[in-house]
Amino acid sequence: DVPREVFELAGRLALASHHPVAAAVARAAGARTPLSGIEEVTGQGVRGFVKGQEIRLGRPSFCGADKIANEILARDPEASVVAFRYGETRHVFAVRQRLRRDAADAITLLQKAGIEVEILSGDREPAVRHAAQSLGIQEWRAGVTPADKIARIEELKRQGAKVLMVGDGMNDAPALAAAHVSMSPVTATHLSQATADLVFLGDRLAPVVTAIGFSRKALGLMRQNLWLAAGYNLFAVPLAIAGLATPLVAAVAMSGSSLLVILNALRAHRGARG
């Protein structure tokens, strides 16, 4: 059992972290007031000092609590754990992470659209495996570092893939920058939001599917417009060369080409409103 005052202190420290597991600890502890002077150690956790004693929250190894964490994980392999250290006192909290409400539907739609989906997570293998199986994702990797994520993205690029990275943690920021295009929810860390090409609202993944749908439609319209402009000019230019078009007719024809392209492009706007 964790003393209430210790749990409350851990919750206040957790407010300094944007990691989902730390956020769960903060909510469970009912923390409202963050501690001052807290430092975040990338990929490890957060730390600071209270009454002259160091406090840490993060990976069990970061807090010197591997033994306690292993005992908990032996009983519940699919749980995620976060450790808390206050001086020489160590505690480990087990957290069950929930998938976003529309995660399964979003993944299904992406796969139906011919998009291959992978999970790259720094979390433990049992937890990541459980999430991947729940979502029907065949390709997943657990315990990966920010450098590992970048390496995988570069590997996919060499294979000719166009990579869309979706992430919300500080550790995701380097991978977001390495991808061809990246997205983050508005609840992500400030660094991830600043790095991502697109930031979407809400706690659902539907905007990811929507963005891909609109980008494909926009690309299709761009190609159509190029063919329309080329076909229009292939028809009109020979007439002008043959002297069959007066300057006024040529000016109107040129405007007509631009108008045709604009009207076709407006189809995307009507589709977005529908």
Sequence and secondary structure as in RCSB ss.txt:
>XXXX:A:sequence
DVPREVFELAGRLALASHHPVAAAVARAAGARTPLSGIEEVTGQGVRGFVKGQEIRLGRPSFCGADKIANEILAR
DPEASVVAFRYGETRHVFAVRQRLRRDAADAITLLQKAGIEVEILSGDREPAVRHAAQSLGIQEWRAGVTPADKI
ARIEELKRQGAKVLMVGDGMNDAPALAAAHVSMSPVTATHLSQATADLVFLGDRLAPVVTAIGFSRKALGLMRQN
LWLAAGYNLFAVPLAIAGLATPLVAAVAMSGSSLLVILNALRAHRGARG
>XXXX:A:secstr
   HHHHHHHHHHHTT   HHHHHHHHHHT  S  SS EEETTTEEEEEETTEEEEEE HHHHT HHHHHHHHHH
 TT EEEEEEETTEEEEEEE     TTHHHHHHHHHHTT   EEE SS HHHHHHHHHHHT  EEE S  HHHHH
HHHHHHHHTT   EEE  SGGGHHHHHHSSEEEEETTS HHHHHH SEEE SS SHHHHHHHHHHHHHHHHHHHH
HHHHHHHHHHHHHHHHTT S HHHHHHHHHHHHHHHHHHHHHHHHHHH 
